[in-house]
């Protein structure tokens, strides 16, 4: 089994590097080796290998779904409405005659882009506030951390419901909600690392040399924050996927006729006895993707701990 995963690690890691580095001449050899070594470690354990493969599989579907899907996102074939899974409709059709397989496939892009971009913005904002707050301390730290604590006092879903009630249900509002909900969490993680790092000798040496605050933060301290930040970003991404789907299910997130998986589950719930496949497949997609991202996050944590 270990030899099998070693072979899989080698081939998959090389394929990924060739995919993300099309201009090979511009990438230093040492950088390629570090990427390959990182991917080998990630794929060294079966759980993290499965998680990374699941995530990359969904990314592939999000990129090439429009070329793979046999039907359009909202293409209706009335003659085939309420059909069970078959060779023509792999996941069956819903009550409007829409192909469930195509909708799940095309919905991957929407949920990954929405959750991914929202998480990215939250990580950037949380990193900025966490670095600045932890390094400067004093009243500045107290002001921001108490404000973030007030946001964290409410469950994420409840805070999202309150914000969407003010902003209205649409994709931009959902993305803004993700940023507001997850920025405080990321900021606290970053701040905790900064507090233990800013007293290190190399940081004090940079201060004595008169380096600017921005240079100290991003050149001296940020590299120490990166391991914890990477793992936290992966975890926030998995929670963001679930939150986007939950808001769609409640009908206050992405609106019809979007192929949002949560919205598909909500629509399929009304016909669960007659069309169980219309509910099961989008729900399974949510579960598989979230599990995959969580397994990958655990693998990233182990890789950083070894490194």
MOTADA-V144116 format. One record per residue. PHI is phi in radians with two decimals (* if undefined). D_FIRST is the distance of its C-alpha to the first C-alpha in Angstrom with 1 decimal. Layout:
[[PHI & D_FIRST] [PHI & D_FIRST]]
This chain:
[[* & 0.0] [-1.13 & 3.8] [-1.12 & 5.4] [-1.06 & 5.0] [-1.19 & 6.4] [-1.14 & 8.6] [-1.15 & 10.0] [-1.05 & 10.6] [-1.02 & 12.2] [-1.08 & 14.4] [-1.22 & 15.7] [-1.17 & 16.2] [-1.11 & 17.9] [-1.16 & 20.1] [-1.12 & 21.1] [-1.16 & 22.1] [-1.09 & 24.1] [-1.15 & 25.9] [-1.31 & 26.7] [-1.54 & 28.1] [-2.23 & 29.8] [-1.16 & 31.9] [-1.70 & 34.5] [-1.18 & 32.5] [-1.18 & 35.5] [-1.50 & 36.4] [-1.83 & 33.2] [-1.06 & 33.1] [-1.08 & 30.4] [-1.09 & 29.7] [-1.14 & 29.2] [-1.09 & 26.7] [-1.12 & 24.7] [-1.14 & 24.8] [-1.13 & 23.7] [-1.09 & 20.7] [-1.13 & 19.8] [-1.09 & 20.3] [-1.19 & 18.0] [-1.10 & 15.2] [-1.15 & 15.7] [-1.12 & 15.9] [-1.57 & 12.7] [-1.25 & 10.9] [-1.84 & 10.5] [-0.98 & 9.3] [-1.12 & 12.9] [-1.22 & 14.8] [-1.13 & 12.9] [-1.12 & 13.8] [-1.08 & 17.3] [-1.12 & 18.0] [-1.15 & 17.1] [-1.06 & 19.3] [-1.09 & 22.0] [-1.12 & 22.0] [-1.11 & 22.2] [-1.21 & 25.2] [-1.11 & 26.7] [-1.07 & 26.5] [-1.12 & 28.2] [-1.15 & 30.8] [-1.33 & 31.6] [-1.96 & 31.7] [-0.96 & 32.5] [-1.05 & 36.1] [-1.53 & 35.3] [-1.68 & 32.8] [-1.06 & 34.8] [-1.29 & 37.0] [-2.31 & 39.7] [-1.30 & 41.3] [-1.03 & 40.6] [-2.15 & 43.8] [-1.25 & 44.7] [-1.87 & 46.3] [-2.02 & 46.4] [-1.05 & 48.9] [-1.19 & 48.7] [-1.83 & 44.9] [-1.10 & 45.3] [1.08 & 43.4] [-1.53 & 41.2] [-1.28 & 38.0] [-0.94 & 34.7] [-2.68 & 35.2] [-1.14 & 34.4] [-1.45 & 37.1] [-2.19 & 36.2] [-1.02 & 32.5] [-1.84 & 33.0] [1.38 & 36.6] [-2.22 & 39.7] [-1.59 & 41.6] [-1.20 & 45.2] [-1.73 & 46.5] [1.47 & 44.6] [-1.51 & 42.1] [-1.28 & 38.7] [-1.17 & 36.2] [-1.05 & 33.2] [-1.11 & 35.3] [-1.21 & 36.4] [-1.14 & 32.9] [-1.10 & 31.8] [-1.31 & 34.9] [-1.25 & 34.9] [-1.07 & 31.6] [-1.12 & 33.7] [-1.06 & 36.4] [-1.30 & 34.3] [-1.24 & 32.0] [-1.18 & 35.2] [-1.15 & 37.2] [-1.20 & 34.7] [-1.17 & 33.4] [-1.19 & 36.9] [-1.08 & 38.2] [-1.14 & 35.3] [-1.05 & 35.9] [-1.12 & 39.6] [-1.15 & 39.1] [-1.17 & 36.8] [-1.11 & 39.4] [-1.14 & 42.3] [-1.11 & 40.5] [-1.14 & 39.6] [-1.07 & 43.2] [-1.17 & 44.8] [-1.16 & 42.3] [-1.09 & 42.9] [-1.17 & 46.6] [-1.18 & 47.1] [-1.18 & 45.1] [-1.35 & 46.7] [-1.38 & 50.3] [1.12 & 50.4] [1.12 & 53.8] [-1.15 & 55.3] [-1.10 & 53.1] [-1.13 & 50.0] [-1.10 & 51.7] [-1.08 & 53.0] [-1.23 & 49.7] [-1.20 & 47.6] [-1.19 & 50.1] [-1.13 & 50.1] [-1.15 & 46.4] [-1.08 & 46.5] [-1.15 & 48.9] [-1.25 & 46.5] [-1.29 & 43.6] [-1.17 & 45.9] [-1.75 & 45.4] [-1.00 & 42.2] [-1.02 & 40.7] [-1.16 & 41.4] [-1.14 & 45.0] [-1.10 & 45.6] [-1.11 & 44.3] [-1.09 & 46.6] [-1.13 & 49.6] [-1.18 & 49.0] [-1.20 & 48.6] [-1.12 & 51.7] [-1.53 & 53.5] [-1.57 & 51.8] [1.64 & 51.5] [-1.47 & 48.5] [-2.83 & 47.1] [-1.12 & 44.2] [-1.10 & 45.9] [-1.16 & 46.7] [-1.09 & 43.1] [-1.10 & 41.9] [-1.12 & 44.7] [-1.09 & 43.7] [-1.04 & 40.1] [-1.10 & 41.5] [-1.17 & 44.0] [-1.25 & 41.6] [-1.76 & 38.7] [-1.03 & 40.7] [-1.05 & 41.8] [-1.15 & 38.3] [-1.11 & 37.1] [-1.06 & 40.3] [-1.19 & 40.0] [-1.12 & 36.4] [-1.12 & 37.7] [-1.04 & 40.9] [-1.09 & 39.2] [-1.28 & 37.3] [-1.09 & 40.6] [-1.06 & 42.5] [-1.54 & 40.3] [-1.81 & 40.3] [-1.19 & 43.9] [-1.64 & 45.1] [-1.21 & 42.9] [-1.09 & 44.8] [-1.19 & 43.8] [-1.27 & 45.0] [-1.11 & 48.3] [-1.12 & 48.7] [-1.14 & 48.4] [-1.16 & 51.0] [-1.13 & 53.3] [-1.28 & 53.1] [1.45 & 54.3] [-1.18 & 51.4] [-1.19 & 51.7] [-1.07 & 50.0] [-1.10 & 47.9] [-1.15 & 46.7] [-1.14 & 45.8] [-1.13 & 43.9] [-1.61 & 42.0] [-1.76 & 41.6] [-1.72 & 41.3] [-1.66 & 40.1] [-0.96 & 38.0] [-1.01 & 35.1] [-1.29 & 34.7] [-1.45 & 34.6] [-0.94 & 32.0] [-1.00 & 28.8] [-1.13 & 30.2] [-1.18 & 31.8] [-1.09 & 28.6] [-1.14 & 26.9] [-1.12 & 30.1] [-1.11 & 30.6] [-1.12 & 27.2] [-1.16 & 28.2] [-1.08 & 31.7] [-1.11 & 30.4] [-1.14 & 28.6] [-1.18 & 31.7] [-1.14 & 33.9] [-1.03 & 32.1] [-1.15 & 32.8] [-1.20 & 36.3] [-1.07 & 37.2] [-1.15 & 36.0] [-1.13 & 37.9] [-1.16 & 41.1] [-1.13 & 40.8] [-1.10 & 40.5] [-1.35 & 43.6] [1.44 & 45.5] [-2.05 & 46.4] [-1.82 & 43.8] [-1.12 & 43.3] [-1.73 & 45.9] [-1.03 & 46.0] [-1.67 & 45.5] [-1.03 & 42.4] [-1.59 & 38.9] [-0.98 & 37.8] [-1.07 & 35.1] [-1.11 & 37.0] [-1.16 & 40.2] [-1.12 & 38.6] [-1.12 & 37.6] [-1.10 & 41.1] [-1.20 & 42.7] [-1.29 & 40.5] [-1.10 & 41.3] [-1.20 & 44.8] [-2.16 & 43.7] [-1.10 & 40.7] [-1.32 & 42.2] [-1.56 & 43.0] [-2.27 & 40.3] [-1.09 & 37.2] [-1.15 & 34.9] [-1.18 & 37.0] [-1.69 & 36.0] [-1.17 & 32.4] [-1.18 & 30.9] [-1.15 & 32.2] [-1.13 & 31.4] [-1.14 & 27.8] [-1.09 & 27.7] [-1.06 & 28.9] [-1.11 & 26.5] [-1.12 & 23.4] [-1.14 & 24.6] [-1.12 & 25.6] [-1.09 & 22.3] [-1.06 & 20.5] [-1.16 & 23.0] [-1.14 & 22.7] [-1.11 & 18.9] [-1.14 & 19.5] [-1.08 & 22.4] [-1.12 & 20.5] [-1.14 & 18.0] [-1.07 & 21.2] [-1.07 & 22.7] [-1.18 & 19.9] [-1.13 & 20.1] [-1.16 & 23.9] [-1.14 & 23.8] [-1.19 & 21.8] [-1.25 & 24.2]]
